[in-house]
Amino acid sequence: MSPIKLRSILWFAIGALLVSAPARGGGLEVWNTTELTLRNAGRLRWSVFGVVRTRNHLTHAYDFRLGSQLAIVVSPRFSVTTGYLRRRLDPTRLQPHWENRVYATPSVILAARPLEFKALSIVERNFGIPGGPGYNRYRPRVELERRRKRISPFLAEEFTFRREGFVRSRSAAGVRWRAESNVTFEVAYQFDTIRTGQAWRPRHALRTVLTFGLPQEQH
């Protein structure tokens, strides 16, 4: 298949998801993530990040997160990321509370050309939840990206499992912009289907991710 045909198929899939998914979901949420790389040397990359999630026409910031993570590059195609985040959740504006999470994410690039195909396995432990026990989650994820010098379109699909079984599916489509100064900006539309009891609830969000780093010392 030619690169032109592959690009056309990818953009068509992104457009179809952006047009059709809002009709199935509830109110639009906006998720903003900012990540700062503090150290990037050799096979190690250490960063800190913050996340703000808003809904109800941006008037309700219901989810705040601060965390730190360490990525270890084992080989050009395999890496492992471990991290911790502290989360403040206020879904009803009446009883905000704090939660904690640790996670590990092995990631492997299964194919690099003409499209990059990446598989991740996110393993989490959530704890310190007021009035409730901690729990584990497993989130397999795949990403398909047309890697280009600056702007790269991508698609992603993720599933979430807990002790009670399959609880969420997540689809995303968007673009990543990579600058020469090690700055990356991502914008994507994301559609979730979440199980609550025996019912499934839709949710859709506009997601942005800004990643940049401190100047590194030259040796």
Secondary structure in CASP SS format (residue, H / E / C, confidence):
PFRMAT SS
TARGET T0000
AUTHOR 0000-0000-0000
METHOD secondary structure of the structure
MODEL  1
M C 1.00
S C 1.00
P H 1.00
I H 1.00
K H 1.00
L H 1.00
R H 1.00
S H 1.00
I H 1.00
L H 1.00
W H 1.00
F H 1.00
A H 1.00
I H 1.00
G H 1.00
A H 1.00
L H 1.00
L H 1.00
V H 1.00
S H 1.00
A H 1.00
P H 1.00
A H 1.00
R C 1.00
G C 1.00
G C 1.00
G C 1.00
L E 1.00
E E 1.00
V E 1.00
W E 1.00
N E 1.00
T E 1.00
T E 1.00
E E 1.00
L E 1.00
T E 1.00
L E 1.00
R E 1.00
N E 1.00
A E 1.00
G C 1.00
R C 1.00
L E 1.00
R E 1.00
W E 1.00
S E 1.00
V E 1.00
F E 1.00
G E 1.00
V E 1.00
V E 1.00
R E 1.00
T E 1.00
R E 1.00
N C 1.00
H C 1.00
L C 1.00
T C 1.00
H E 1.00
A E 1.00
Y E 1.00
D E 1.00
F E 1.00
R E 1.00
L E 1.00
G E 1.00
S E 1.00
Q E 1.00
L E 1.00
A E 1.00
I E 1.00
V E 1.00
V E 1.00
S E 1.00
P C 1.00
R C 1.00
F E 1.00
S E 1.00
V E 1.00
T E 1.00
T E 1.00
G E 1.00
Y E 1.00
L E 1.00
R E 1.00
R E 1.00
R E 1.00
L E 1.00
D C 1.00
P C 1.00
T C 1.00
R C 1.00
L C 1.00
Q C 1.00
P C 1.00
H E 1.00
W E 1.00
E E 1.00
N E 1.00
R E 1.00
V E 1.00
Y E 1.00
A E 1.00
T E 1.00
P E 1.00
S E 1.00
V E 1.00
I E 1.00
L E 1.00
A E 1.00
A C 1.00
R C 1.00
P C 1.00
L C 1.00
E E 1.00
F E 1.00
K E 1.00
A E 1.00
L E 1.00
S E 1.00
I E 1.00
V E 1.00
E E 1.00
R E 1.00
N E 1.00
F E 1.00
G C 1.00
I C 1.00
P C 1.00
G C 1.00
G C 1.00
P C 1.00
G C 1.00
Y E 1.00
N E 1.00
R E 1.00
Y E 1.00
R E 1.00
P E 1.00
R E 1.00
V E 1.00
E E 1.00
L E 1.00
E E 1.00
R C 1.00
R C 1.00
R C 1.00
K C 1.00
R C 1.00
I E 1.00
S E 1.00
P E 1.00
F E 1.00
L E 1.00
A E 1.00
E E 1.00
E E 1.00
F E 1.00
T E 1.00
F E 1.00
R E 1.00
R C 1.00
E C 1.00
G E 1.00
F E 1.00
V E 1.00
R E 1.00
S E 1.00
R E 1.00
S E 1.00
A E 1.00
A E 1.00
G E 1.00
V E 1.00
R E 1.00
W E 1.00
R E 1.00
A C 1.00
E C 1.00
S C 1.00
N C 1.00
V C 1.00
T E 1.00
F E 1.00
E E 1.00
V E 1.00
A E 1.00
Y E 1.00
Q E 1.00
F E 1.00
D E 1.00
T E 1.00
I E 1.00
R E 1.00
T E 1.00
G C 1.00
Q C 1.00
A E 1.00
W E 1.00
R E 1.00
P E 1.00
R E 1.00
H E 1.00
A E 1.00
L E 1.00
R E 1.00
T E 1.00
V E 1.00
L E 1.00
T E 1.00
F E 1.00
G E 1.00
L C 1.00
P C 1.00
Q C 1.00
E C 1.00
Q C 1.00
H C 1.00
END
